Amino acid sequence: MNLLMANGELEAARMGGHDIAAVLESLSAHYHQVMLLRDREGLSIAGMADHPALTREAVKSRRHRARVLARECPDR
């Protein structure tokens, strides 16, 4: 599973063996959802934006914020 992808690199590797599930669970629901749709389900940004409540811009913004929050998570 390619969790927390950034610039084509597996960012999870930078987490030094910390519990990725705990980090994802610490995210609010809308950030968690976007990360799972992209990294577990493999949906593209356009595919995620097909969801009625999401625009392409919202997806990109939420993915960016989720990665930043995951890096700062105290569970890391």
BELQUI-V269715 format. One line per field, one symbol per residue. ss: DSSP state (H for helix, E for strand, L for the rest). Layout:
BEGIN
ss=???
END
This chain:
BEGIN
ss=LLLLEELLEEHHHHHLLLLHHHHHHHLLHHHHHHHHHHHLLLLLHHHHHLLLLLLHHHHHHHHHHHHHHHHHLLLL
END
